[in-house]
Amino acid sequence: MKLKIGIPKGSLQESTLNLFRKAGYHITCHSRSYYPFIDDPEIECMLIRAQEMAIYVENGVLDTGLTGWDWVMEQAADVVEVANLSYAKEGLTPVRWVLAVPETSPIKSINDLEGKRISTELVNVTKKYLDKKGVNAKVFFSWGATEVKAPDLADAIVELTETGSSLRANKLRIVDTLMESTTRLIANKDAWGDEWKRTKMENLACLLRGALLAEQKVGIKMNVKKKDLDRVVSILPALHTPTISDLTDPDWADIEVIMDEKVARDLMPALKRAGATGIVEYPLSKVIP
């Protein structure tokens, strides 16, 4: 038996392959093949565009797959959400679908779009958003390069943004945010009901979450005189409590702790001042809480 999994082709592809690598799965893609090799004989991979993933999972062509929650909502796909994996093309923050107009546009709010033209790839979600706001506007599907379609081909666009840099480069102004989205591991309902496949997906989700958590954490090791232990430990954050071990010198101890990477850069000088020596920071592959 094999678990058939969809890997998102396109903007999420490289970040997904890197995440799998940190989780312990090595996937090799060949330029002309849509069937990457994975070093797990119980898994079969296929490259599928994120926009289509949810439908193939719902229909059972794939047992599971990774795609944005935005595309699950766009397709109204009836699937199981196995895990929320907060990663995108460029970072670990959610992406946003925003309503944007040219900087010089007189449109200031959603109500100003009555009778106007909107271009987007996210047609169904945009129509539901307009219905909720009570605004009647024409929504056209965009085949790409959406940012350049306003104002000549559309009065406004609904576009995906992670940093906002592309919108600014095209002199567009955000009017409203329709939704935030993160990458999800989703499953076909029948596959989820199969004990072997469900266990395989749960194991995969556990390792992927652990790899994601490790992206934000580092390990810190240091030596501390026992007389300084209380002072050093008092300023240490940890997932639970730091690990303290005796050294061959009875007056010294070794401390090991896991913390947020951003905390570590500010804390290490303070640890030095508190009496820690031989401070070593090291990267983590997976952190399973």
C-alpha positions as CSV (number, residue, x, y, z in Angstrom):
1,M,0.0,0.0,0.0
2,K,1.2,3.5,-0.8
3,L,0.1,7.0,0.3
4,K,-0.4,9.2,-2.7
5,I,0.6,12.8,-1.8
6,G,0.4,16.0,-3.9
7,I,3.3,18.4,-3.7
8,P,2.4,22.0,-4.8
9,K,4.1,22.9,-8.0
10,G,5.0,26.6,-8.5
11,S,5.6,29.2,-5.8
12,L,5.3,26.9,-2.9
13,Q,7.3,24.1,-4.4
14,E,10.8,25.0,-3.2
15,S,9.7,25.9,0.4
16,T,7.7,22.6,0.6
17,L,10.7,20.5,-0.6
18,N,12.9,22.2,2.0
19,L,10.3,21.6,4.7
20,F,10.1,17.9,3.8
21,R,13.9,17.7,3.9
22,K,14.0,19.1,7.4
23,A,11.3,16.7,8.4
24,G,13.5,13.8,7.2
25,Y,12.1,13.2,3.7
26,H,14.3,13.7,0.7
27,I,12.4,14.5,-2.5
28,T,14.1,14.6,-5.9
29,C,12.4,16.4,-8.7
30,H,13.3,15.9,-12.4
31,S,12.7,18.8,-14.8
32,R,10.3,17.0,-17.1
33,S,8.6,14.6,-14.6
34,Y,5.6,15.3,-12.5
35,Y,6.4,12.3,-10.3
36,P,9.2,13.2,-7.9
37,F,11.2,10.5,-6.1
38,I,10.9,10.3,-2.3
39,D,13.1,8.2,-0.1
40,D,10.1,6.5,1.6
41,P,8.8,3.4,-0.3
42,E,5.4,3.9,1.3
43,I,4.8,7.3,-0.3
44,E,4.1,8.2,-3.9
45,C,4.5,11.9,-4.9
46,M,2.9,14.0,-7.6
47,L,3.5,17.6,-8.5
48,I,0.2,19.5,-8.8
49,R,-0.6,23.2,-8.9
50,A,-1.8,24.4,-5.5
51,Q,-4.9,25.9,-7.2
52,E,-6.0,22.4,-8.2
53,M,-4.9,20.3,-5.3
54,A,-8.0,20.4,-3.2
55,I,-10.2,19.0,-6.0
56,Y,-7.9,16.1,-6.7
57,V,-7.7,15.3,-3.0
58,E,-11.5,15.5,-2.6
59,N,-12.0,13.2,-5.6
60,G,-9.6,10.6,-4.3
61,V,-7.0,11.0,-7.1
62,L,-4.7,11.9,-4.2
63,D,-4.9,10.7,-0.6
64,T,-3.4,13.9,0.7
65,G,-1.7,17.1,-0.4
66,L,-0.4,20.5,0.6
67,T,-2.1,23.6,-0.6
68,G,-3.2,27.0,0.6
69,W,-6.4,27.3,2.6
70,D,-7.5,30.0,0.1
71,W,-7.7,27.4,-2.7
72,V,-9.6,25.0,-0.5
73,M,-12.2,27.7,0.1
74,E,-12.1,28.8,-3.6
75,Q,-13.0,25.2,-4.7
76,A,-15.4,24.6,-1.7
77,A,-13.6,21.3,-1.4
78,D,-14.9,18.7,1.0
79,V,-11.7,17.5,2.6
80,V,-10.2,16.9,6.0
81,E,-7.7,19.4,7.4
82,V,-4.9,17.4,8.8
83,A,-2.5,20.2,9.8
84,N,-2.1,23.9,9.6
85,L,1.4,24.5,8.4
86,S,2.2,28.2,8.6
87,Y,4.7,28.6,5.8
88,A,4.6,30.4,2.5
89,K,7.0,31.2,-0.4
90,E,9.2,33.6,1.5
91,G,8.5,33.1,5.2
92,L,6.5,31.7,8.0
93,T,3.7,34.3,8.1
94,P,0.2,34.0,6.5
95,V,-0.3,35.4,3.1
96,R,-3.2,37.8,2.4
97,W,-5.7,38.2,-0.4
98,V,-6.2,41.9,-0.7
99,L,-8.5,44.2,-2.7
100,A,-6.2,46.8,-4.4
101,V,-6.6,49.8,-6.7
102,P,-4.2,52.1,-8.5
103,E,-2.7,54.8,-6.1
104,T,-4.5,57.5,-8.1
105,S,-7.9,55.7,-8.1
106,P,-10.9,57.6,-6.5
107,I,-12.0,54.2,-5.0
108,K,-11.5,54.5,-1.2
109,S,-13.7,51.7,0.1
110,I,-15.5,48.5,-0.9
111,N,-18.7,50.5,-1.5
112,D,-17.1,52.5,-4.2
113,L,-16.8,49.3,-6.3
114,E,-20.6,49.2,-7.1
115,G,-20.8,48.4,-10.8
116,K,-17.0,48.3,-11.3
117,R,-14.8,45.6,-12.7
118,I,-12.5,43.3,-10.5
119,S,-9.8,41.0,-11.9
120,T,-8.6,38.1,-9.8
121,E,-7.7,34.4,-9.7
122,L,-9.8,34.0,-6.6
123,V,-13.2,34.4,-8.3
124,N,-15.6,32.5,-6.0
125,V,-14.1,33.9,-2.7
126,T,-14.3,37.4,-4.2
127,K,-17.9,37.0,-5.2
128,K,-18.8,35.8,-1.7
129,Y,-17.0,38.7,-0.2
130,L,-18.9,41.2,-2.4
131,D,-22.2,39.5,-1.6
132,K,-21.5,39.8,2.1
133,K,-20.7,43.5,1.7
134,G,-23.8,44.0,-0.4
135,V,-21.8,45.3,-3.4
136,N,-22.7,44.4,-7.0
137,A,-19.5,44.3,-9.1
138,K,-18.3,42.3,-12.1
139,V,-15.6,39.7,-11.2
140,F,-13.4,38.4,-14.0
141,F,-10.9,35.5,-13.9
142,S,-7.3,36.6,-14.3
143,W,-4.9,34.2,-16.0
144,G,-1.9,35.9,-14.4
145,A,-0.1,39.2,-14.2
146,T,-3.1,40.5,-12.3
147,E,-1.2,43.5,-10.9
148,V,-1.0,45.2,-14.3
149,K,-4.7,44.9,-15.2
150,A,-5.8,48.0,-13.2
151,P,-6.8,50.6,-14.3
152,D,-7.0,49.7,-18.0
153,L,-8.6,46.2,-17.9
154,A,-10.1,46.4,-14.4
155,D,-11.0,49.0,-11.8
156,A,-9.6,46.9,-9.0
157,I,-7.9,43.6,-8.4
158,V,-8.0,41.0,-5.7
159,E,-4.4,39.6,-5.4
160,L,-2.3,37.5,-3.2
161,T,0.4,39.3,-1.3
162,E,3.1,38.1,1.2
163,T,5.2,41.2,1.6
164,G,3.3,43.8,-0.4
165,S,6.4,44.6,-2.5
166,S,4.8,43.7,-5.8
167,L,1.8,45.8,-5.2
168,R,3.9,48.8,-4.3
169,A,6.1,48.2,-7.4
170,N,3.0,48.4,-9.5
171,K,1.7,51.5,-7.7
172,L,-1.3,49.8,-6.2
173,R,-3.0,50.7,-2.9
174,I,-4.7,48.2,-0.6
175,V,-8.4,49.0,0.1
176,D,-9.3,45.9,2.1
177,T,-8.2,42.4,3.1
178,L,-10.5,39.6,2.0
179,M,-8.8,36.7,3.9
180,E,-5.5,35.4,5.3
181,S,-4.3,32.0,4.3
182,T,-1.7,29.4,5.4
183,T,-0.6,26.2,3.9
184,R,-2.6,23.1,5.0
185,L,-2.0,19.4,4.8
186,I,-5.4,18.1,3.6
187,A,-6.8,14.6,3.2
188,N,-9.4,12.7,1.2
189,K,-12.2,11.6,3.5
190,D,-12.0,8.0,2.5
191,A,-8.2,7.9,2.9
192,W,-8.6,9.5,6.3
193,G,-10.9,6.7,7.2
194,D,-8.3,4.1,6.3
195,E,-6.3,3.3,9.5
196,W,-3.0,2.7,7.7
197,K,-3.2,5.9,5.6
198,R,-4.4,8.0,8.5
199,T,-1.5,6.9,10.7
200,K,0.9,7.7,7.9
201,M,-0.6,11.1,7.4
202,E,-0.6,11.8,11.2
203,N,3.1,10.8,11.3
204,L,3.9,13.1,8.4
205,A,2.0,16.0,9.9
206,C,3.8,15.5,13.2
207,L,7.2,15.7,11.5
208,L,6.3,18.6,9.3
209,R,5.1,20.6,12.3
210,G,8.2,19.7,14.1
211,A,10.4,20.9,11.2
212,L,8.4,24.2,11.0
213,L,8.8,24.8,14.8
214,A,12.5,24.1,14.5
215,E,12.8,26.9,11.9
216,Q,12.0,29.4,14.7
217,K,14.1,27.8,17.4
218,V,17.7,27.3,18.2
219,G,19.5,25.3,20.9
220,I,21.9,27.0,23.3
221,K,24.6,25.3,25.3
222,M,26.8,26.9,27.9
223,N,29.0,26.3,30.9
224,V,28.3,28.0,34.2
225,K,29.9,28.1,37.6
226,K,27.4,26.6,40.1
227,K,27.5,29.7,42.2
228,D,26.1,31.6,39.2
229,L,23.5,29.0,38.3
230,D,20.5,30.7,39.8
231,R,21.3,34.0,38.1
232,V,21.8,32.5,34.7
233,V,18.7,30.2,34.9
234,S,16.5,33.1,36.0
235,I,16.9,34.8,32.6
236,L,16.5,31.6,30.5
237,P,13.3,30.9,28.6
238,A,12.7,27.3,27.7
239,L,10.0,25.0,26.2
240,H,9.8,23.5,29.7
241,T,12.9,23.8,31.9
242,P,16.6,24.0,31.0
243,T,18.7,20.8,31.2
244,I,21.4,21.1,33.8
245,S,24.3,18.6,33.9
246,D,27.3,18.3,36.2
247,L,30.8,18.6,34.6
248,T,33.9,16.8,35.7
249,D,34.8,19.9,37.6
250,P,32.4,19.9,40.6
251,D,32.3,23.7,40.6
252,W,30.8,23.8,37.1
253,A,27.6,22.8,35.3
254,D,26.5,22.5,31.7
255,I,23.2,24.1,30.7
256,E,21.2,23.3,27.5
257,V,18.0,25.0,26.5
258,I,15.8,25.6,23.4
259,M,14.5,29.1,22.7
260,D,13.2,31.3,19.9
261,E,16.0,32.4,17.6
262,K,15.0,36.1,17.9
263,V,15.3,35.8,21.7
264,A,18.7,34.1,21.5
265,R,20.4,37.0,19.7
266,D,19.4,39.4,22.5
267,L,19.9,37.0,25.4
268,M,23.3,35.7,24.7
269,P,25.2,38.9,25.8
270,A,23.0,38.9,29.0
271,L,24.0,35.3,29.6
272,K,27.6,36.2,29.3
273,R,27.2,39.0,31.8
274,A,25.4,36.7,34.2
275,G,28.4,34.3,34.2
276,A,27.9,31.9,31.4
277,T,30.9,30.9,29.3
278,G,31.5,28.7,26.2
279,I,28.1,29.7,24.9
280,V,27.3,27.7,21.7
281,E,24.2,28.2,19.5
282,Y,23.2,25.4,17.1
283,P,20.4,24.9,14.6
284,L,17.6,22.4,15.0
285,S,16.0,20.0,12.5
286,K,12.8,19.2,14.3
287,V,11.2,20.2,17.6
288,I,8.3,17.9,18.7
289,P,6.5,19.6,21.7
